[in-house]
Amino acid sequence: MRHLTLLLRPLTSAHTYRRWAYLVIGGALLMPYAIAALVLATLITEHAPTLPTRPVHALTLTAALAAVAATAYLPGTRNAQTHLARALLRGPLTHTPRPNPTWRTSARTSLWLCLHMVTGMLVCLLTMTALTEAALLAVAPLTRDPSTAAQGPLTFMGQTTPTTTQRALGPLIGLALLAALVYTTALAGHLLTLAAPRLLGPSPAERLAAAQAHAHTLAERNRLARELHDSLGHALSVVTLQAATAARLIDTDPDFARQALTHIADQARTATADLDHALGILRENTPTPRTTPPDLTHLPHLAQATQHTGTDLTLHLTGDPARVPALLSRETYRISQEALTNALRHAPGQPLTLTLNITPTDLTLTITNPLPPTRTHRTPRQRGHHGITGMRERAHLLGGTLTARPHHGTWQLTCHLTWKEQP
């Protein structure tokens, strides 16, 4: 039963008839070139009637195929052929052509056009012949003149008048002829489908360039994800703690509550600026971000905003943050921001110590806090968060190291980055 299903699949598959249409389109596209070649052959034979017929026909065919091949160098031809093949041939052709094809891709497109049009013309001729013959065979039992059934292009009945038995078998032979036509078309379409990726698809160099572009896109997405996770996560955590503190102290200490609300507004503006910066990168019509992302020069402001949540934070800053290279300064600020956010989320109420030591060639960032006495520390993977993973990725991409682990009853995060000394 399975073998029968496989045998009948070309007769019932939609792919067969879509590919049939694709081949017929190729035959139709070849017609202008064929007519022009026939006109050329007629002119040659009129002016030189003594020329042999075969060289004239060979020259005519060469001229037609040369014109077909030259069409591939017209703008948009490769793109149109690829989209048409993807729509009707289907198969493994999935890549979109490059907007500016090279001469190699145009040469492969020329070969594809010749293959498509010549195969399509053969299928068109086969279709017209087979349909005509099948129609004559189908009406053979009904025709009054038995000799009519012998006038088909393939003359299955021979040149003599068919017998009654031959005429009765005519419809069955016609069905077999149509089936043979379908199978032949399915085979031709399948062969074109296999050739399409090689001739219309990208070359190895184009595939490598596409893979590199895809990797670059993924890296940019991951970077933006880290940007949004660190900046907005920190802002929302601080806003949540400050709002809870303000609600608790609004009656007993209205001045502190008023300050907390002011800092909530500041954090909201900062988060909006960070979001605008990330979205500005995503907009194709925005060449540069609208706002400058924060760096280590903004670290005291970050510490102050954390202190306004009611958290006891001590900042130790050694060295000049302005001497840190811009990229490392921005990424270290994000690491500090995410580390403080994790501490506020997982160790609320615990005192924090943030230490940053900067030298002309490296920096060391350390953030410590006591472990909550009622909670057992679990790794980020067990908690289901990705903060430490993102910070470690940032440090690794910058050629540095980041460790985060319990140490003598405290949770300690240390990030170390190096760079060449600036002249």
C-alpha positions in Angstrom: 0.0 0.0 0.0 2.9 2.3 0.8 4.6 1.7 -2.5 1.3 2.4 -4.3 0.9 5.7 -2.5 4.4 6.7 -3.4 3.7 5.7 -7.0 0.5 7.8 -7.2 1.9 10.8 -5.4 3.1 12.7 -8.5 -0.5 12.4 -9.9 -2.1 13.9 -6.8 0.6 16.3 -5.5 0.1 20.0 -5.9 3.8 20.4 -6.4 3.6 18.6 -9.7 1.2 21.0 -11.2 2.8 24.1 -9.7 6.1 23.0 -11.3 4.2 22.2 -14.5 3.1 25.8 -14.5 6.6 27.0 -13.9 7.9 25.0 -16.8 5.2 26.3 -19.1 6.1 29.8 -18.1 9.7 29.0 -19.1 8.5 27.8 -22.5 6.5 30.9 -23.0 9.4 33.1 -22.1 11.5 31.4 -24.7 9.1 32.2 -27.5 10.3 35.8 -28.2 13.9 34.6 -28.4 12.9 31.7 -30.6 10.9 33.9 -33.0 13.8 36.4 -33.2 16.2 33.5 -34.0 13.9 32.2 -36.7 13.7 35.7 -38.3 17.5 35.7 -38.2 17.7 32.3 -39.8 15.3 33.4 -42.5 17.3 36.5 -43.3 20.5 34.4 -43.5 19.0 31.8 -45.8 17.5 34.5 -48.1 20.8 36.2 -48.6 22.9 33.0 -48.7 20.6 30.3 -50.0 23.6 28.0 -50.7 24.6 27.7 -47.0 24.1 24.3 -45.4 21.0 24.0 -43.2 22.6 22.5 -40.1 25.2 25.4 -39.5 22.3 27.9 -39.9 20.2 26.1 -37.4 23.2 25.8 -35.0 23.9 29.5 -35.4 20.2 30.3 -34.8 20.1 28.2 -31.6 23.3 29.8 -30.4 22.0 33.3 -30.9 18.8 32.5 -29.1 20.6 31.0 -26.1 23.1 33.9 -26.0 20.2 36.4 -25.9 18.6 34.3 -23.0 21.9 34.3 -21.1 22.3 38.0 -21.6 18.9 38.6 -19.9 20.4 37.5 -16.6 22.5 40.7 -16.5 19.5 43.0 -16.5 18.7 44.5 -13.1 16.2 42.6 -11.1 16.3 39.4 -13.3 17.9 37.2 -10.6 15.6 38.5 -7.9 12.5 37.9 -10.1 13.6 34.4 -11.1 14.4 33.5 -7.5 11.0 34.6 -6.2 9.2 32.8 -9.1 11.1 29.6 -8.4 10.4 29.8 -4.6 6.7 30.3 -5.3 6.2 27.5 -7.8 9.2 25.1 -7.5 9.4 25.3 -3.7 12.0 22.8 -2.5 15.2 23.8 -0.8 15.5 27.2 -2.4 14.9 29.5 0.7 17.5 32.2 0.5 16.7 35.7 -0.8 19.2 36.9 -3.5 21.6 39.7 -2.7 20.5 43.2 -4.0 23.7 43.7 -5.9 24.7 40.3 -7.6 28.3 39.7 -8.7 29.3 38.5 -12.1 29.5 35.0 -10.8 25.9 35.0 -9.6 24.8 36.6 -12.9 26.6 33.8 -14.8 24.8 31.2 -12.7 21.6 33.0 -13.4 22.3 32.9 -17.1 22.7 29.1 -16.9 19.5 28.8 -14.9 17.6 30.9 -17.5 18.8 28.7 -20.3 18.0 25.5 -18.4 14.5 26.8 -17.4 13.5 28.0 -20.8 14.8 25.1 -22.8 13.3 22.6 -20.4 10.1 24.6 -20.4 9.9 24.6 -24.2 10.4 20.9 -24.3 7.7 20.3 -21.8 5.3 22.7 -23.7 5.9 20.8 -26.9 5.4 17.5 -25.1 2.2 18.8 -23.4 0.7 20.0 -26.7 1.6 16.7 -28.5 0.4 14.4 -25.6 -2.9 16.3 -25.1 -3.7 16.3 -28.8 -3.0 12.6 -29.1 -4.9 11.7 -25.9 -7.9 13.6 -27.1 -7.9 11.7 -30.4 -7.5 8.4 -28.6 -10.3 9.3 -26.3 -12.8 9.9 -29.1 -11.6 6.9 -31.2 -14.5 4.6 -30.1 -17.1 7.3 -30.9 -15.8 8.7 -34.2 -17.6 7.7 -37.4 -14.5 7.7 -39.5 -12.1 5.1 -38.1 -9.2 6.7 -40.0 -9.4 9.8 -37.8 -8.0 8.0 -34.9 -4.8 7.3 -36.8 -4.1 11.0 -37.5 -2.6 11.9 -34.1 1.0 13.2 -33.9 2.3 10.1 -32.3 0.1 7.7 -34.4 -0.2 5.0 -31.8 -2.6 3.2 -34.0 -0.2 3.2 -37.0 -0.9 4.4 -40.5 -3.6 1.9 -41.3 -7.2 2.0 -40.3 -7.5 0.9 -36.7 -9.6 -2.2 -35.8 -12.5 -2.1 -33.5 -10.4 -3.5 -30.6 -7.8 -0.8 -31.1 -10.4 1.9 -31.1 -11.9 0.5 -27.9 -8.5 0.6 -26.2 -7.9 4.2 -27.4 -9.2 5.9 -24.2 -7.1 3.6 -22.0 -4.0 4.4 -24.1 -4.9 8.1 -23.9 -5.0 7.9 -20.0 -1.7 6.1 -20.0 -0.3 8.9 -22.2 -1.5 11.6 -19.9 -0.1 9.7 -16.9 3.3 9.5 -18.7 3.1 13.2 -19.4 2.4 14.0 -15.7 5.3 11.7 -14.5 7.7 13.3 -17.1 6.7 16.8 -16.0 7.1 15.8 -12.3 10.6 14.4 -13.0 11.6 17.5 -14.9 10.3 19.8 -12.2 12.1 17.8 -9.5 15.4 18.0 -11.3 14.9 21.8 -11.6 14.2 21.9 -7.9 17.5 20.2 -7.2 19.4 22.5 -9.5 17.8 25.7 -8.2 19.8 26.1 -5.0 23.1 25.7 -6.9 22.2 28.2 -9.7 19.9 30.7 -7.9 20.9 30.1 -4.3 23.8 31.9 -2.6 27.4 31.0 -3.2 29.6 29.7 -0.3 31.0 33.2 0.1 27.5 34.7 0.2 26.4 32.0 2.8 29.4 32.9 4.9 28.6 36.6 4.7 25.0 35.9 5.6 26.1 33.8 8.6 28.4 36.5 9.8 25.6 39.1 9.4 23.2 36.8 11.3 25.8 36.4 14.1 26.2 40.1 14.2 22.5 40.6 14.5 22.2 38.1 17.3 25.1 39.8 19.1 23.4 43.2 18.8 20.1 41.7 20.1 21.9 40.2 23.1 23.6 43.5 23.8 20.3 45.3 23.7 18.7 42.7 25.8 21.4 43.2 28.4 21.0 47.0 28.2 17.3 46.9 28.8 17.6 44.2 31.5 20.2 46.1 33.4 18.8 49.6 33.1 15.1 49.0 33.3 15.5 46.2 35.9 17.5 48.4 38.1 15.1 51.4 37.7 12.0 49.3 38.4 13.6 47.7 41.5 14.6 51.1 42.9 11.2 52.6 42.1 9.5 49.7 43.8 11.6 50.0 47.0 11.3 53.8 47.1 7.5 53.6 46.6 7.1 51.1 49.4 9.3 53.2 51.7 7.4 56.4 50.8 4.0 54.7 51.5 5.3 53.4 54.8 6.7 56.8 56.0 4.3 59.3 54.4 2.5 59.9 57.7 5.5 59.7 60.2 8.2 61.3 58.0 6.6 63.2 55.1 9.9 64.9 54.2 11.6 61.6 53.6 8.6 60.4 51.7 8.7 63.5 49.5 12.4 62.9 48.8 11.6 59.3 47.9 8.9 60.4 45.4 11.3 62.9 43.9 13.9 60.1 43.4 11.1 57.9 41.8 10.6 60.6 39.2 14.4 60.8 38.6 14.6 57.1 38.2 11.6 57.1 35.8 13.3 59.8 33.7 16.6 57.8 33.7 14.8 54.6 32.6 13.0 56.5 29.9 16.4 57.9 28.6 17.9 54.4 28.7 14.9 53.0 26.8 15.1 55.8 24.2 18.8 55.0 23.8 18.1 51.3 23.2 15.2 52.0 20.8 17.4 54.5 19.0 19.8 51.7 18.1 17.0 49.6 16.7 15.7 52.4 14.4 17.2 52.2 11.0 16.7 55.9 10.3 18.5 56.9 13.5 22.3 57.0 12.8 23.3 57.5 16.4 21.5 57.1 19.7 19.7 60.2 20.9 21.1 60.1 24.4 24.6 59.2 25.8 24.5 56.0 27.9 25.7 56.4 31.5 29.2 55.4 32.4 31.4 55.2 35.5 31.3 59.0 36.0 27.6 58.4 36.9 28.5 55.9 39.6 28.0 58.3 42.5 24.5 59.1 41.2 23.7 55.4 41.0 25.0 54.9 44.6 22.9 57.9 45.8 19.7 56.5 44.1 20.3 53.2 45.8 20.7 54.8 49.2 17.4 56.6 48.7 15.7 53.2 48.7 16.6 52.9 52.4 19.6 50.7 51.7 22.8 51.3 53.6 25.4 51.6 50.7 29.0 52.5 51.2 30.9 53.7 48.1 34.7 53.5 47.9 36.1 55.0 44.7 39.8 55.1 44.0 41.1 56.6 40.7 39.6 58.7 38.0 36.6 57.2 36.2 37.2 59.5 33.3 40.5 57.7 32.4 38.6 54.4 31.7 38.0 53.8 28.0 34.5 54.7 27.0 33.3 51.2 26.2 34.7 49.7 29.3 33.3 52.5 31.4 29.8 52.0 30.0 29.8 48.3 30.4 31.3 48.4 34.0 28.5 50.9 34.9 25.9 48.4 33.6 27.6 45.6 35.6 27.5 47.7 38.7 23.8 48.6 38.1 22.8 44.9 37.6 24.8 43.8 40.7 23.1 46.4 42.9 19.7 45.4 41.4 20.4 41.7 42.3 21.4 42.7 45.8 18.2 44.8 46.3 16.1 42.0 44.9 17.6 39.0 46.7 19.0 40.6 49.9 16.7 43.4 50.8 17.6 45.4 53.8 21.2 44.2 53.9 24.1 46.8 53.8 26.0 47.0 50.6 29.6 47.9 49.9 30.7 49.0 46.4 34.4 49.4 45.8 36.0 50.5 42.5 39.7 50.7 42.1 41.0 52.3 38.9 44.6 52.3 37.7 46.0 53.5 34.3 45.7 49.9 32.9 42.9 48.1 34.8 40.0 48.4 37.2 38.5 46.1 39.8 34.9 46.4 40.9 33.8 44.6 44.0 30.3 44.6 45.5 29.6 42.7 48.8 26.6 42.3 51.0 25.8 39.9 53.9 23.9 36.9 53.0 20.3 37.0 54.4 20.3 34.9 57.5 16.9 33.2 56.8 17.7 32.2 53.2 20.2 29.7 51.8 22.0 31.1 48.8 21.2 29.5 45.5 22.9 29.9 42.2 21.3 32.1 39.5 20.5 29.0 37.4 18.4 27.7 40.3 16.7 31.0 40.9 15.8 31.2 37.2 17.4 34.7 36.8 19.9 35.7 34.2 21.6 38.7 35.8 24.9 37.1 36.7 25.0 35.3 33.4 24.6 38.6 31.6 27.2 40.3 33.7 29.7 37.5 33.1 29.0 37.7 29.3 29.7 41.4 29.4 33.0 40.9 31.2 34.0 38.1 29.0 33.4 40.1 25.8 35.6 42.8 27.1 38.4 40.3 27.9 37.9 40.5 31.6 36.7 38.2 34.4 33.7 38.2 36.7 33.2 36.0 39.8 30.1 35.9 42.0 30.1 33.5 45.0 29.6 33.3 48.8 32.6 34.4 50.8 32.8 34.1 54.6 29.1 34.8 55.2 28.8 37.5 52.5 27.9 37.5 48.8 30.8 38.9 46.8 30.9 39.9 43.2 34.2 40.9 41.6 34.8 42.1 38.1 38.3 42.8 36.7 39.0 44.5 33.4 42.3 45.5 31.8 43.3 47.7 28.8 46.4 49.3 27.3 47.7 52.4 28.9 46.5 55.5 27.1 49.3 57.8 25.9 
